[in-house]
């Protein structure tokens, strides 16, 4: 990179009307090449972003849950081809939607059971209520499962509810971004005998020194939490979303392995460095290097790419040339996206426009944090790739 070391920058508050704040950390070969903070983490309180700002990382929780599951796999607790009903019997007799409406869905018995690899690859046929593309999405919303679920619902109860909805497709035949990683988190609980938050603390967050990563913010940390914003549909200016933002101040009933964590750039940096180093950081090994390489290959049926299999879509990127591994999107061909990257690069992001990627070829990790929902508001992720790769001069 052109300028190694830490660098903090600030910008115009007029620009902050649309994007109140962000934080970027880029590393090359294990060294921090760029770190910058911009704007106000809380515009109304006039509080700037600082290196220790806390961010809701939402779906960037998913790779951590996937690592947790694969740690248990390495211990021989299950095979990836095992039916999940062995541990979660509520999923034993699934049905697949064939037609009808959300008031009168038409279904048939599934011929293929949901297997563990289906959860890791989002090919189980589950969905999210907020997707708003299919009848099944509407059924989730009608039952209160637009994002996290009805108040007071825990992970076990949510899984029971999800098992009663029809599947979008036969498991293993499509890609549906979904609560699959939450179900995977429940599987981790049952197999390990620990609640998900306890497993994370004991086996991942604690050993890696991710001391600022939690399911809620309390005490002195409250002031470090960035406010959550959405764009005004008329002006595009960022509007504070207090109702959803306030959830971060309470211990959740449902520990969402798909989207529940709050973290810092420094903490998630440690997680991505562990991934870049093949499962080990500072003498702590969570996974074997061959396991990480296996996880970051394209596991979609027939080796196809996401646009060929996805029900619905992700509007901030085309996903052309992109497959999906065990918990990560994987770039198979960088050309169709028209954005520089490397074959074998893996990544994911979060609902509030956060993002990360790991590039084993160039030995890069990149982290981007902000708090603007939804993640499709601006093309921030491809723009950051453009800026990072053009800066490489060796």
C-alpha positions in Angstrom: 0.0 0.0 0.0 1.2 3.6 -0.5 1.0 4.8 3.0 1.7 2.3 5.9 0.7 3.0 9.5 -2.3 4.4 11.2 -4.0 7.5 9.8 -7.1 9.2 11.1 -9.0 11.6 8.9 -12.0 13.7 9.2 -14.4 15.2 6.6 -17.1 17.8 5.9 -20.2 17.6 8.1 -22.3 18.5 5.1 -21.4 15.1 3.6 -22.3 13.5 6.9 -26.0 14.3 6.2 -26.2 11.3 4.0 -23.4 9.1 5.5 -22.9 10.2 9.1 -19.8 8.2 9.8 -17.5 5.4 8.9 -14.3 3.6 9.9 -11.9 1.8 7.6 -9.0 -0.6 8.4 -6.9 -2.2 5.7 -4.0 -4.6 6.3 -1.4 -6.1 4.0 0.8 -9.0 5.0 -0.3 -8.7 8.6 0.5 -5.0 8.9 -2.0 -2.2 9.1 -1.6 -0.2 5.9 -4.5 2.2 6.5 -6.8 3.2 9.3 -9.2 6.1 9.1 -12.2 7.4 11.0 -14.7 9.9 9.5 -17.7 11.9 10.8 -20.0 11.5 13.8 -20.9 8.2 15.4 -23.8 10.1 16.9 -24.8 13.1 14.9 -27.4 14.4 17.3 -24.9 14.3 20.2 -22.1 15.6 18.1 -19.8 12.7 19.0 -17.1 11.8 16.5 -16.1 8.3 15.4 -13.0 7.1 17.3 -10.9 4.0 16.8 -12.8 2.2 19.6 -16.3 3.0 18.3 -18.8 0.1 18.7 -20.7 -1.0 15.6 -23.7 -3.3 15.1 -22.2 -5.8 12.7 -25.4 -7.7 12.0 -24.7 -10.4 9.4 -21.0 -10.2 9.9 -21.9 -12.4 12.9 -22.6 -15.2 10.4 -18.9 -16.0 9.7 -18.3 -16.3 13.4 -21.2 -18.8 13.8 -19.9 -20.7 10.8 -16.4 -21.0 12.4 -18.1 -22.2 15.6 -19.8 -25.0 13.7 -16.7 -26.0 11.8 -14.8 -26.2 15.1 -17.3 -28.8 16.3 -17.0 -30.5 12.9 -13.2 -30.7 13.4 -13.9 -32.4 16.7 -15.9 -35.1 14.9 -19.2 -34.1 16.4 -21.0 -34.4 13.1 -20.6 -34.8 9.3 -21.6 -32.0 6.9 -23.9 -34.4 5.2 -25.8 -35.2 8.4 -29.5 -34.4 8.6 -30.1 -31.6 11.1 -33.2 -33.3 12.4 -30.8 -35.6 14.3 -30.3 -32.7 16.7 -33.3 -30.5 15.8 -36.2 -32.9 15.3 -38.6 -30.1 14.5 -37.0 -30.1 11.0 -37.7 -33.8 10.4 -40.8 -33.4 8.1 -40.3 -30.3 6.0 -42.6 -29.2 3.2 -41.8 -27.2 0.0 -43.9 -24.4 -1.4 -45.4 -25.1 -4.8 -47.9 -22.3 -5.2 -50.9 -20.6 -3.7 -50.7 -17.5 -1.6 -49.5 -16.4 1.8 -53.2 -17.0 3.0 -53.4 -20.4 1.4 -50.0 -21.8 0.5 -49.8 -25.0 -1.5 -47.0 -27.4 -0.4 -45.7 -30.9 -0.9 -43.4 -33.0 1.3 -39.7 -32.3 0.8 -37.9 -35.2 -0.8 -34.4 -34.1 0.5 -33.8 -33.4 4.2 -32.0 -30.3 5.4 -28.4 -31.2 6.0 -25.7 -29.3 7.9 -24.0 -28.1 4.7 -27.3 -26.7 3.5 -27.3 -24.4 6.5 -23.7 -23.2 6.0 -24.3 -22.5 2.3 -27.9 -21.0 2.5 -29.2 -23.8 0.3 -31.6 -25.2 2.9 -34.7 -23.5 1.4 -35.2 -21.2 4.4 -35.7 -17.4 4.1 -35.9 -14.1 5.9 -39.1 -12.2 6.4 -37.5 -8.9 5.3 -36.6 -10.3 1.9 -40.1 -9.5 0.6 -39.7 -11.6 -2.6 -41.8 -14.7 -2.0 -44.9 -16.1 -0.4 -42.7 -17.8 2.2 -41.1 -14.4 3.1 -44.7 -13.1 3.8 -45.4 -16.1 6.0 -42.4 -15.3 8.1 -43.5 -11.7 8.5 -47.0 -12.6 9.4 -45.7 -14.6 12.3 -43.5 -11.7 13.5 -40.2 -13.0 12.0 -39.3 -10.0 9.8 -35.8 -9.8 11.4 -35.3 -11.2 14.9 -38.7 -12.5 15.9 -41.5 -11.7 18.3 -40.5 -10.2 21.7 -39.5 -12.8 24.2 -38.7 -15.5 21.6 -35.5 -17.5 22.2 -33.5 -19.3 19.6 -35.1 -22.7 20.3 -38.6 -21.3 19.9 -37.7 -19.5 16.7 -36.3 -22.7 15.2 -39.6 -24.5 16.0 -41.5 -21.7 14.3 -39.3 -21.7 11.2 -39.6 -25.4 10.9 -43.4 -25.0 10.5 -43.0 -22.7 7.4 -42.7 -24.3 4.0 -39.3 -24.2 2.2 -38.6 -22.0 -0.8 -37.2 -25.0 -2.7 -35.9 -28.5 -2.2 -32.7 -28.3 0.0 -29.6 -28.2 -2.1 -31.2 -26.9 -5.3 -31.1 -23.1 -4.8 -29.7 -20.3 -2.7 -31.9 -18.4 -0.4 -30.4 -15.9 2.0 -32.0 -16.8 5.3 -32.2 -17.7 8.9 -30.1 -20.7 8.1 -27.2 -19.4 10.1 -29.4 -18.8 13.1 -30.5 -22.5 12.8 -26.8 -23.3 12.6 -26.3 -21.4 15.8 -29.0 -23.5 17.5 -27.2 -26.6 16.2 -24.0 -25.4 17.9 -26.0 -25.0 21.1 -27.4 -28.5 21.0 -24.2 -30.3 19.9 -22.0 -28.4 22.3 -24.3 -28.3 25.3 -23.7 -24.5 25.6 -25.8 -21.5 24.9 -24.5 -19.8 21.8 -23.3 -16.6 23.6 -21.3 -18.8 26.1 -19.8 -20.9 23.3 -18.7 -17.8 21.5 -17.2 -16.3 24.6 -15.4 -19.5 25.7 -14.2 -20.8 22.3 -13.8 -17.8 20.0 -14.1 -14.3 21.4 -12.1 -15.0 24.6 -9.3 -16.9 23.0 -8.9 -14.4 20.2 -8.9 -11.4 22.6 -12.0 -9.9 21.1 -12.9 -8.2 24.4 -15.2 -5.6 22.8 -17.5 -8.0 21.0 -20.8 -8.6 22.7 -24.5 -9.2 22.2 -25.4 -5.9 24.0 -23.8 -2.6 25.1 -23.9 -1.6 28.7 -22.2 0.6 31.3 -19.4 2.8 30.2 -19.5 1.3 26.7 -22.9 2.9 25.9 -21.3 6.2 24.9 -19.0 4.4 22.4 -21.9 2.9 20.4 -22.6 4.5 17.0 -26.2 5.6 16.4 -28.2 3.7 13.7 -29.5 5.6 10.6 -31.7 5.0 7.6 -32.0 7.3 4.5 -34.9 9.6 4.2 -36.8 8.3 1.1 -37.3 11.9 -0.2 -34.0 13.6 0.6 -31.6 10.8 1.1 -30.4 12.4 4.3 -29.7 10.0 7.2 -32.4 9.7 9.8 -31.9 8.2 13.2 -33.6 4.8 13.8 -34.0 4.8 17.5 -36.4 2.0 17.8 -34.1 -0.6 16.2 -31.0 1.1 17.4 -32.2 0.7 21.0 -32.1 -3.1 20.8 -28.4 -3.0 21.3 -28.9 -1.9 24.9 -30.7 -5.0 25.9 -29.7 -8.6 26.4 -31.4 -10.5 23.5 -33.8 -13.4 24.2 -32.8 -14.7 20.8 -29.0 -14.9 20.4 -28.9 -14.6 16.7 -26.0 -16.4 15.1 -27.1 -14.7 11.9 -27.0 -11.1 13.0 -26.7 -10.4 16.7 -23.2 -9.1 17.6 -21.8 -5.7 18.3 -18.0 -5.2 17.8 -15.2 -2.9 17.1 -12.8 -2.5 14.2 -9.9 -3.8 16.4 -11.8 -6.9 17.4 -13.0 -7.9 13.9 -9.6 -7.2 12.7 -8.4 -10.0 14.9 -11.0 -12.3 13.5 -10.0 -11.6 9.9 -6.4 -12.0 10.7 -7.1 -15.4 12.1 -8.9 -16.2 8.8 -6.0 -14.9 6.7 -3.5 -16.9 8.7 -5.4 -20.2 8.2 -7.2 -20.4 11.5 -4.5 -19.2 13.9 -3.6 -15.9 15.6 -1.0 -15.2 18.2 -0.6 -18.9 19.1 -4.4 -19.5 19.3 -5.7 -21.9 16.7 -9.4 -22.2 16.1 -9.4 -24.2 12.9 -6.9 -26.1 10.8 -5.6 -24.4 7.6 -7.1 -27.1 5.3 -10.5 -26.6 7.0 -10.3 -22.8 6.2 -9.3 -23.5 2.6 -12.2 -26.0 2.3 -14.7 -23.4 3.8 -13.6 -20.7 1.3 -14.2 -22.7 -1.9 -17.5 -22.6 -3.8 -19.9 -25.2 -2.4 -22.9 -24.2 -4.4 -24.5 -27.1 -6.4 -22.7 -27.8 -9.6 -20.1 -25.1 -8.8 -22.6 -22.5 -10.1 -22.5 -18.8 -9.1 -25.0 -17.0 -6.9 -27.0 -15.3 -9.7 -27.9 -18.7 -11.2 -29.4 -20.0 -7.9 -30.4 -17.1 -5.8 -34.1 -16.5 -4.9 -34.4 -12.7 -4.6 -31.1 -10.9 -4.8 -28.7 -8.4 -3.3 -28.9 -5.0 -4.9 -25.6 -3.6 -3.8 -23.7 -5.9 -6.1 -24.3 -8.1 -9.1 -22.7 -11.2 -7.5 -21.6 -12.3 -11.0 -18.6 -14.6 -10.7 -19.3 -15.2 -7.0 -20.0 -18.5 -5.4 -20.6 -19.4 -1.7 -18.6 -21.5 0.6 -19.2 -22.6 4.2 -20.2 -19.2 5.7 -18.6 -16.8 3.2 -19.2 -15.5 -0.3 -16.2 -16.6 -2.5 -15.0 -14.8 -5.6 -14.4 -17.3 -8.4 -14.0 -14.9 -11.3 -13.3 -11.2 -10.6 -14.0 -9.9 -14.1 -17.9 -9.9 -14.3 -18.2 -7.6 -11.3 -16.0 -5.0 -13.0 -14.2 -4.4 -9.7 -10.6 -5.5 -9.0 -10.3 -8.4 -6.6 -8.5 -11.8 -6.5 -9.8 -15.3 -7.3 -10.3 -17.0 -3.9 -11.1 -13.8 -2.0 -13.9 -14.3 0.5 -16.2 -11.9 2.3 -19.5 -10.8 3.7 -21.3 -7.8 5.1 -24.0 -6.6 7.5 -27.4 -5.0 7.3 -26.1 -1.6 8.4 -23.6 -1.4 5.5 -20.7 -2.9 7.3 -18.4 -5.2 5.3 -15.1 -7.1 5.3 -13.1 -9.2 2.9 -10.0 -11.4 3.1 -7.7 -11.8 0.1 -5.3 -14.7 0.6 -3.5 -13.9 -2.8 -2.6 -10.3 -2.0 -2.6 -11.0 1.8 -5.1 -8.3 2.4 -7.9 -7.9 4.9 -10.2 -4.9 4.7 -12.9 -3.7 7.1 -15.6 -1.1 6.7 -17.9 0.1 9.4 -20.9 2.5 9.3 -24.5 2.3 10.6 -26.7 3.0 7.6 -29.6 0.6 6.8 -30.1 -1.1 4.4 -26.8 -2.2 3.0 -28.0 -1.5 -0.5 -28.3 2.3 0.1 -25.0 3.1 -1.5 -22.4 0.9 -3.5 -19.9 1.3 -0.7 -18.4 -2.2 -0.9 -17.3 -2.1 -4.6 -16.1 1.5 -4.1 -13.9 0.4 -1.2 -12.4 -2.4 -3.3 -11.7 0.0 -6.1 -9.8 2.3 -3.7 -7.9 -0.5 -2.0 -6.7 -2.3 -5.1 -5.7 0.8 -7.1 -3.3 1.6 -4.2 -1.3 -1.6 -4.6 2.0 -0.7 -6.3 4.2 -3.8 -5.8 
